[in-house]
Amino acid sequence: MSRRVHTLTPSQTLREAAQMLTKHDVSGAPVLDEDSKVLGFLTRTDLVEALARHGDVSSLRVEDAMCNEIVSVTPEASLEEALKTMVYEGVHRLVVLSREGEMVGILSGLDAFRALTQTER
């Protein structure tokens, strides 16, 4: 799990979001409100789909293209539970939320793969 997570706000432009994702070489980022509550997730795929639908995305904001569905697990979830959730939901990453709903980190498919290969040694 990655605890140092790059995040976006709903009011950021899609250009700003694309620049942030590229700068930090991440394929997506959670979108947080002013109270750090997770509102959704924006991926590079979401950016491409927005471009395909709208052509000119200069006036679009993150909130216009983000996915509002948050697929998450708690920090106590087992690796098996997390992987099953990823497969069932068809996602490549999970938001890790505390029981109070605060974001603890992001678990990517690569994080899970690394954890599996470390436990098999």
C-alpha atoms as one frame of an Amber mdcrd trajectory, in Angstrom:
protein
   0.000   0.000   0.000   1.172   3.489  -0.797   0.645   5.919   2.043   2.047
   8.927   0.206  -0.798   9.548  -2.203  -1.038  12.342  -4.744  -4.564  13.731
  -4.692  -6.798  16.014  -6.723  -9.646  18.389  -5.911 -12.957  18.524  -7.791
 -12.352  22.098  -8.967  -8.978  21.465 -10.603  -8.932  21.581 -14.384  -8.402
  18.406 -16.366  -5.179  19.961 -17.661  -3.913  20.350 -14.086  -4.951  16.787
 -13.313  -3.162  15.423 -16.386  -0.028  17.375 -15.481  -0.068  16.026 -11.911
  -0.583  12.414 -13.019   2.239  12.747 -15.551   4.612  14.539 -13.169   4.239
  11.851 -10.513   3.948   8.960 -12.999   0.689   7.667 -11.537  -2.266   6.347
 -13.489  -4.934   7.791 -11.214  -5.592   9.754  -8.068  -8.319  10.100  -5.466
 -10.370  13.272  -5.512 -10.763  14.849  -2.067 -13.003  17.600  -0.739 -11.782
  20.395   1.536 -12.220  18.093   4.559 -10.037  15.387   2.930 -13.060  13.147
   2.353 -12.726  10.932  -0.739 -15.309  11.979  -3.332 -14.146   9.831  -6.235
 -11.216   8.819  -8.381  -9.780  10.178 -11.636  -7.692   7.980 -13.924  -5.834
   8.549 -17.165  -8.592   6.543 -18.838 -11.160   9.020 -17.501  -9.123  11.838
 -19.056  -9.015  10.098 -22.453 -12.756   9.383 -22.321 -13.481  13.044 -21.489
 -11.362  14.124 -24.456 -13.138  11.661 -26.763 -16.595  12.821 -25.608 -16.007
  16.561 -25.470 -13.065  17.312 -27.755 -12.165  20.586 -26.087 -11.737  19.856
 -22.388 -10.280  23.236 -21.448 -13.383  24.202 -19.486 -13.854  20.831 -17.794
 -12.985  20.182 -14.167 -11.966  17.001 -12.379 -15.514  16.679 -11.034 -16.781
  16.473 -14.639 -14.696  13.403 -15.489 -14.035  11.556 -12.220 -15.657   8.295
 -11.236 -17.890   8.875  -8.214 -17.858   5.234  -7.176 -15.218   4.628  -4.518
 -13.999   1.042  -4.297 -12.294   0.617  -0.966 -11.038  -1.719   1.726 -10.062
  -1.161   5.338  -6.464  -1.436   6.540  -7.453  -4.678   8.289  -8.501  -6.374
   5.035  -6.388  -9.338   4.035  -4.468  -9.329   0.781  -6.830 -12.034  -0.486
  -9.881  -9.881   0.332  -8.315  -6.896  -1.425  -7.477  -8.896  -4.542 -10.970
 -10.412  -4.672 -12.438  -6.911  -4.411 -10.239  -5.685  -7.277 -11.286  -8.599
  -9.484 -14.983  -8.419  -8.577 -15.149  -4.645  -9.073 -12.879  -4.639 -12.142
 -10.493  -2.037 -10.747  -6.707  -1.741 -10.652  -6.472   0.030  -7.314  -8.356
   0.346  -4.049  -8.690   3.287  -1.731  -7.767   2.167   1.790 -10.153   3.842
   4.233 -10.122   3.760   8.017 -13.315   2.758   9.792 -13.926   6.502  10.247
 -13.770   6.993   6.467 -10.384   8.710   6.347  -8.037   7.787   3.518  -5.060
   5.791   4.754  -3.552   5.037   1.349  -3.959   3.355  -2.029  -3.432  -0.323
  -2.775  -2.573  -0.908  -6.424  -2.421  -4.175  -8.293   1.356  -3.786  -8.367
   1.428  -3.311  -4.580  -0.580  -6.529  -4.201   1.685  -8.411  -6.609   4.762
  -7.252  -4.702   3.221  -8.367  -1.412   2.392 -11.792  -2.879   5.892 -12.361
  -4.213   7.444 -11.329  -0.882   5.287 -13.770   1.082   6.153 -16.662  -1.234
   9.914 -16.429  -0.665
